[in-house]
Amino acid sequence: MADSGYKSISRIDDPKKKTHGWYVRVYFKGKMHSKFFSDARFGDKDQGLQEAIKYRNELETKLGKPRSERTVVQVSPRNRSGVIGVRRRRKSSGRKGRPGGYEVYEVTWSPGPGKMKRTSVSIEKYGEEEAFRRACEIRRQKEEEIYGKPMQANGTEPQEQEEAAQTSE
């Protein structure tokens, strides 16, 4: 969280450059959007902050970024499943019957700032396609609980993400 107490809004006070105001930076889909709100232009520090908050909220709505004080995870080049928060991995079992471990689709989500939860779906139990489908469904449900709607990566619908990931494996 920025020093303003509001996500994506930082305070800049540089007496040498006579710069005092709020700096809004919204990063979404690989692009940074920024704007500076000087105290002098908006009357005072508090008015500048109110304008910065208003601008940030309107910009996020325009971009399609969900309004949340939480960090919104986006597509990473390291993600090989094609679905945010879903990855294929080998789990060590700790059981005598599976000394080498077993393959799962692991689902992660953040229910609140600084918190991480995860669960997994067994590929052995459900098969590759069904395990991936179930993992994607769990992730979609968690997104709806947290953000009120499923997230979209690169402008694609969640169903399109799932289909793209299956064809790339």
N, C-alpha and C positions, 0 to 999 in steps of 0.2 A: 504494500500500500504506500502511496506517495506521502510526502510529509504534510500534505494538505488534509489528510484524512480521507481523501477521495481517490479512488482508482483512476489512473491516467492523468492526474493533475498535480503538478509540482509548483512549488514557490520558488521564484527567482528574485533575490535581492542582491544587486551588485552596485554599491555606491560609487565605485570608480567609473562605471559606465552609465551611472544614473538610470539603471534599469531596475524597476520594481514591478512585479506582477505575477500572474499565474500562467503556466505553460501547460497546454493540453497536448498530449501525445496519445493517439489511438493507433495501435498496430493491428491490422486485420488483413488476412489473405495475402501476406507477403508485402504489404505496403504500409508505410508510416504516414499518418495524417497529423499535422500539428498546427497550432495557432497560439499566439501569445496575447494575453489580456493584461494590458498595463493598468496600474492603479490610477494613473493620471487621466487616462481616457474614460474610465468608468466611474470616476469620482473618488473612490477609496478602495482599500484592500478588500473589504467585505463585498462591495458591489462587483468588483472584478471577479471575485471567486464565484459569485452567483451566476454571472455571465459565462464564466468558464464551464461551470457545471451544466448550464443550459445548452451550451454549444456541444459539449461532449455527448450528452444524452441524445441530442438531435442528430449528431454525426453518426453515432452508433446505430440509431434507428435507420438512417439513410443507407448505411453500409450493410445492414442486415446482421450486425453483431448483437448478440443478446446482451441486454443491460443487466449486469451482475457485478458485484464487488469481488467475485471470485475470478481467478485466472481462467480464461477460456482456452483450452488446449486445442491446437490446430494441427493439421497434417504435418508430420515430420518426414524428412527424406529417409529416415531410418525405419519408418513404419512399413513393414512388408505385407501386412494383412490388407492394407488399404482402408481400414476402418479405425478411426481414432479410438484409443482405449481398448483395443482388442489385439492381442498378439498370440502367436503360437510359440509354445516353449515346452521344454522337457522339465518335469518336476521330479525331484528325488522323492522316492516313496517312503523310505523308512520302514517298509514292510518286507518280510522275508520272501514273499512271493514275487516281488518286483525289485530285484537288486539293482537294476540299471535305471529305474525310474519309469516314467510314463509320459506320453505326450498329451497336452491339453491346450485349449484356447483360454488364455487368461484375460479377464475383464477387469479394468481398473476405472475408478471414478473418484471424484473429490466431493464428499458430502458437505464440506465446509472449508473455510480458509485454513490451510495448514494440516488438513486431514486427508488421508488416502485410504480407500477401501478396495478390496479385490476379491474376486471369486474365480473359479475355473470350471470349465466344462470338459469332461473326458472324451478324447478322440477314440479311445479304445471302446468305451461304452456306447457312444452314439454314432461313430463313424465320422470321417473328415467333414463332409458337407453338413450333416445335421449338427455336429458340435459347433461348427462355425456359425451356422444359422442361429442356434440357441445363444451363443456368446453375443452375437450382434443384437439379438432381441433384448438380452439383459442390459446391454449398454444403452440401447434406445430407451428402455424403461427408466433407467437411472437418469438419463438426460432429461426426460420428461418430468421426473420428480424434482430435479434440481433447477432446471431452466424453464420448465413449462412447455418445452417442445424439443423434438429431436434436433441435434445439431447437424449442420451440413458442412461438408469439407469441399473446397474448390467449387462451390455452387451446385453440387450434386445432391440428389435426394438420398436418404439412407439406403433405400433399396438398390439404387444405382451403385453406391459404394460397395455393397455386399456382392453384387454381380461382378463388378470390375475386379474385386479382390480374388474371387474364385477363379476367374479366367487367367489371372496372372500367376497362379501357383502351379 
